[in-house]
Amino acid sequence: MIEPYVWWAILGITFATFLSRSSLHLLGNRLQIPPTLESALRYAPACALAAILVPDLVFAGGQLDLSLDNPRWLAGIVSAVIFAANRSMIASISGGMAVFWLIRAVHGG
Amino acid sequence: MSEPITNDAGAVTPRSAFLRGARELMPAWPGIFAWGLVTGVAMVKSGLSVTAATVLSLLAYAGSAQLAALPLMAAFAPIWLVTLTAVTVNLRFVVYSVLTRRHFAHLGAQRRVWLGYLVGDIMFVRFTAMIEREPHYPHRVHYYFGGAIANWVLWQISSIIGIFTATTIPTSWGLELAGTLTLVALLVPLCASRPVLAGVVVAAVVSVLAHDVPMRLGLLLAIALGVAAAFAVERARSAP
């Protein structure tokens, strides 16, 4: 990539980081948010996590793929079940990865 | 961290709070490490120089926003589009700061900028869960910084390893999946109530349907509709 362009883009992404993460902390309690909205926003973290991870699991090469050619969604389900059963993050992540690699090896992906 | 440290048995000191935060982050280390590694590899494979990739990692500290920006940068998309896409992917952090700001409002401006920069999904979920269980926990700022700094260090080390070993790590390993699976493990315990479950299902469906909307605006739409659904279910249940 061309140098000046890359540095401007890096500056832009850094600006995005500070704008989204720190600007409201700088306002602190001066920022007034309607109590109803603030109470509804309690649900936003879970919704945001779901909206980020589900497309990651079900899309492969830009296409919705729920077959065994894309075992990522199955790994996600296995991870969720393992975590619900024993609350261990390491077991959950490694169990999901094991299923992913196993299916790919057996299925020849 | 200038407060005196007492050694009374069982007393919470700033130091013990800091260490507890770091300790409670650690179960997520395989996911953080794999995700950082993959982000480092992806930056170099997209055409960034080792220097540019390292600077981007250190300044932006935003895995998914960096990954979303890479294809745009490779196509020389306008800077405003790259920036806006990164803002959209990072918008959940605005919500995180709305929900945690009262715990940090007493701090100086400089500390607030740093704690904002250091926020990540894992530490946000850990922090809010801890405050809910122990509403009077002292030194919560130290607890937060302990976990957030541990996350930052882990992420930067793995990302820089990824940058320098990019040519030797094949993308076919599918290591980036470990990062996504970390989010799965974070999400599962949040789904303990019916409103959250409704919001999560709606957000998931909308995020899939709106996958091709540019600038990741589908993500925004999914969160908005998910929150609305969760709130509607909460209201319906509390209505007489």
Chai-1 contact restraints between the chains, C-beta under 6 A:
chainA,res_idxA,chainB,res_idxB,connection_type,confidence,min_distance_angstrom,max_distance_angstrom,comment,restraint_id
A,M1,B,G47,contact,1.0,0.0,6.0,A-B,restraint_1
A,V6,B,A52,contact,1.0,0.0,6.0,A-B,restraint_2
A,W8,B,I79,contact,1.0,0.0,6.0,A-B,restraint_3
A,A9,B,M73,contact,1.0,0.0,6.0,A-B,restraint_4
A,A9,B,I79,contact,1.0,0.0,6.0,A-B,restraint_5
A,A9,B,V82,contact,1.0,0.0,6.0,A-B,restraint_6
A,I10,B,L56,contact,1.0,0.0,6.0,A-B,restraint_7
A,G12,B,I79,contact,1.0,0.0,6.0,A-B,restraint_8
A,G12,B,V82,contact,1.0,0.0,6.0,A-B,restraint_9
A,G12,B,T83,contact,1.0,0.0,6.0,A-B,restraint_10
A,I13,B,A60,contact,1.0,0.0,6.0,A-B,restraint_11
A,I13,B,A69,contact,1.0,0.0,6.0,A-B,restraint_12
A,I13,B,A86,contact,1.0,0.0,6.0,A-B,restraint_13
A,T14,B,L59,contact,1.0,0.0,6.0,A-B,restraint_14
A,T14,B,A60,contact,1.0,0.0,6.0,A-B,restraint_15
A,A16,B,T83,contact,1.0,0.0,6.0,A-B,restraint_16
A,A16,B,A86,contact,1.0,0.0,6.0,A-B,restraint_17
A,A16,B,V87,contact,1.0,0.0,6.0,A-B,restraint_18
A,A16,B,N90,contact,1.0,0.0,6.0,A-B,restraint_19
A,T17,B,A60,contact,1.0,0.0,6.0,A-B,restraint_20
A,T17,B,A62,contact,1.0,0.0,6.0,A-B,restraint_21
A,S20,B,V87,contact,1.0,0.0,6.0,A-B,restraint_22
A,S20,B,N90,contact,1.0,0.0,6.0,A-B,restraint_23
A,S20,B,F93,contact,1.0,0.0,6.0,A-B,restraint_24
A,S20,B,V94,contact,1.0,0.0,6.0,A-B,restraint_25
A,R21,B,F93,contact,1.0,0.0,6.0,A-B,restraint_26
A,R21,B,G116,contact,1.0,0.0,6.0,A-B,restraint_27
A,R21,B,Y117,contact,1.0,0.0,6.0,A-B,restraint_28
A,R21,B,V119,contact,1.0,0.0,6.0,A-B,restraint_29
A,S22,B,V113,contact,1.0,0.0,6.0,A-B,restraint_30
A,S22,B,G116,contact,1.0,0.0,6.0,A-B,restraint_31
A,S22,B,Y117,contact,1.0,0.0,6.0,A-B,restraint_32
A,L24,B,S97,contact,1.0,0.0,6.0,A-B,restraint_33
A,L24,B,V98,contact,1.0,0.0,6.0,A-B,restraint_34
A,H25,B,S97,contact,1.0,0.0,6.0,A-B,restraint_35
A,H25,B,R101,contact,1.0,0.0,6.0,A-B,restraint_36
A,H25,B,R112,contact,1.0,0.0,6.0,A-B,restraint_37
A,H25,B,G116,contact,1.0,0.0,6.0,A-B,restraint_38
A,L26,B,R112,contact,1.0,0.0,6.0,A-B,restraint_39
A,G28,B,R101,contact,1.0,0.0,6.0,A-B,restraint_40
A,G28,B,A105,contact,1.0,0.0,6.0,A-B,restraint_41
A,N29,B,A105,contact,1.0,0.0,6.0,A-B,restraint_42
A,A40,B,V227,contact,1.0,0.0,6.0,A-B,restraint_43
A,A40,B,F231,contact,1.0,0.0,6.0,A-B,restraint_44
A,L41,B,V95,contact,1.0,0.0,6.0,A-B,restraint_45
A,L41,B,V98,contact,1.0,0.0,6.0,A-B,restraint_46
A,Y43,B,G199,contact,1.0,0.0,6.0,A-B,restraint_47
A,Y43,B,V227,contact,1.0,0.0,6.0,A-B,restraint_48
A,Y43,B,A230,contact,1.0,0.0,6.0,A-B,restraint_49
A,A44,B,V95,contact,1.0,0.0,6.0,A-B,restraint_50
A,A44,B,I223,contact,1.0,0.0,6.0,A-B,restraint_51
A,A44,B,V227,contact,1.0,0.0,6.0,A-B,restraint_52
A,A46,B,L190,contact,1.0,0.0,6.0,A-B,restraint_53
A,A46,B,V196,contact,1.0,0.0,6.0,A-B,restraint_54
A,A46,B,V200,contact,1.0,0.0,6.0,A-B,restraint_55
A,C47,B,G199,contact,1.0,0.0,6.0,A-B,restraint_56
A,C47,B,A203,contact,1.0,0.0,6.0,A-B,restraint_57
A,C47,B,I223,contact,1.0,0.0,6.0,A-B,restraint_58
A,C47,B,G226,contact,1.0,0.0,6.0,A-B,restraint_59
A,C47,B,V227,contact,1.0,0.0,6.0,A-B,restraint_60
A,A48,B,R92,contact,1.0,0.0,6.0,A-B,restraint_61
A,A48,B,I223,contact,1.0,0.0,6.0,A-B,restraint_62
A,L49,B,L183,contact,1.0,0.0,6.0,A-B,restraint_63
A,L49,B,L187,contact,1.0,0.0,6.0,A-B,restraint_64
A,A50,B,V200,contact,1.0,0.0,6.0,A-B,restraint_65
A,A50,B,A203,contact,1.0,0.0,6.0,A-B,restraint_66
A,A50,B,A204,contact,1.0,0.0,6.0,A-B,restraint_67
A,A51,B,A203,contact,1.0,0.0,6.0,A-B,restraint_68
A,A51,B,S207,contact,1.0,0.0,6.0,A-B,restraint_69
A,A51,B,L219,contact,1.0,0.0,6.0,A-B,restraint_70
A,A51,B,A222,contact,1.0,0.0,6.0,A-B,restraint_71
A,A51,B,I223,contact,1.0,0.0,6.0,A-B,restraint_72
A,L53,B,T180,contact,1.0,0.0,6.0,A-B,restraint_73
A,L53,B,L183,contact,1.0,0.0,6.0,A-B,restraint_74
A,V54,B,A204,contact,1.0,0.0,6.0,A-B,restraint_75
A,V54,B,S207,contact,1.0,0.0,6.0,A-B,restraint_76
A,P55,B,S207,contact,1.0,0.0,6.0,A-B,restraint_77
A,P55,B,V208,contact,1.0,0.0,6.0,A-B,restraint_78
A,P55,B,H211,contact,1.0,0.0,6.0,A-B,restraint_79
A,D56,B,T180,contact,1.0,0.0,6.0,A-B,restraint_80
A,R72,B,L177,contact,1.0,0.0,6.0,A-B,restraint_81
A,G76,B,V184,contact,1.0,0.0,6.0,A-B,restraint_82
A,S79,B,L181,contact,1.0,0.0,6.0,A-B,restraint_83
A,S79,B,V184,contact,1.0,0.0,6.0,A-B,restraint_84
A,A80,B,V184,contact,1.0,0.0,6.0,A-B,restraint_85
A,A80,B,V188,contact,1.0,0.0,6.0,A-B,restraint_86
A,F83,B,A185,contact,1.0,0.0,6.0,A-B,restraint_87
A,F83,B,V188,contact,1.0,0.0,6.0,A-B,restraint_88
A,A84,B,V188,contact,1.0,0.0,6.0,A-B,restraint_89
A,M89,B,P27,contact,1.0,0.0,6.0,A-B,restraint_90
A,M89,B,A28,contact,1.0,0.0,6.0,A-B,restraint_91
A,M89,B,A185,contact,1.0,0.0,6.0,A-B,restraint_92
A,I90,B,P27,contact,1.0,0.0,6.0,A-B,restraint_93
A,S92,B,A185,contact,1.0,0.0,6.0,A-B,restraint_94
A,I93,B,P30,contact,1.0,0.0,6.0,A-B,restraint_95
A,I93,B,G31,contact,1.0,0.0,6.0,A-B,restraint_96
A,I93,B,A178,contact,1.0,0.0,6.0,A-B,restraint_97
A,I93,B,L181,contact,1.0,0.0,6.0,A-B,restraint_98
A,G96,B,L181,contact,1.0,0.0,6.0,A-B,restraint_99
A,M97,B,A178,contact,1.0,0.0,6.0,A-B,restraint_100
A,F100,B,L177,contact,1.0,0.0,6.0,A-B,restraint_101
